[in-house]
Amino acid sequence: MSYLSDADTQATLHDTAEVLKGEASKINPDPGKLKRWGGRLVQMCNDVGIKVGGHALAQVLIKMFGG
């Protein structure tokens, strides 16, 4: 994601988190979508250097969805 500006990176992270949040808030969330969007968010966090946040997010997702 190094080709994105800081504002673009923030927007991309925010948008991805919103999609994940929206799917997780459904009565019957799709586990496959949660895994894909969660994995994408963790990877983006790691790519931009938010490793602590990405690792913490990964651990929460694993606990929530039995990754």
C-alpha positions in Angstrom: 0.0 0.0 0.0 3.0 2.3 -0.2 1.7 3.9 -3.4 -1.2 5.4 -1.4 -1.0 8.8 0.4 -1.5 8.9 4.2 -5.1 10.2 3.6 -5.8 7.4 1.1 -4.3 4.8 3.5 -6.5 6.1 6.3 -9.6 6.0 4.2 -8.8 2.5 2.9 -8.3 1.2 6.5 -11.5 3.0 7.6 -13.6 1.6 4.8 -12.3 -1.9 5.3 -13.0 -1.7 9.0 -16.5 -0.4 8.3 -17.2 -3.3 6.0 -16.0 -5.8 8.6 -18.0 -4.1 11.3 -21.1 -4.1 9.1 -20.8 -7.8 8.4 -20.1 -8.6 12.1 -23.1 -6.7 13.2 -25.5 -8.8 11.1 -27.8 -11.3 12.8 -26.2 -14.1 10.8 -22.7 -12.9 9.7 -21.0 -14.9 7.0 -17.9 -16.5 8.6 -16.1 -16.5 5.2 -16.6 -12.8 4.7 -15.5 -12.1 8.3 -12.4 -14.1 7.8 -11.6 -12.4 4.4 -12.3 -8.9 5.5 -10.6 -9.4 8.9 -7.6 -10.9 7.2 -7.5 -8.0 4.7 -7.6 -5.5 7.6 -4.9 -7.2 9.5 -2.7 -7.3 6.4 -3.2 -3.6 5.7 -2.4 -2.7 9.3 0.8 -4.7 9.0 1.6 -3.2 5.6 1.4 0.3 7.0 3.3 -0.4 10.2 0.5 -0.8 12.6 1.8 -4.2 13.7 0.6 -4.0 17.3 -2.9 -3.0 16.2 -2.9 -5.6 13.4 -1.8 -8.4 15.8 -4.4 -7.4 18.4 -7.1 -7.3 15.8 -6.0 -10.8 14.5 -6.2 -12.2 18.0 -9.7 -10.7 18.6 -10.9 -12.2 15.2 -9.5 -15.6 16.1 -11.2 -15.6 19.4 -14.5 -14.4 17.9 -14.6 -16.7 14.9 -12.5 -19.6 15.8 -9.9 -18.9 13.0 
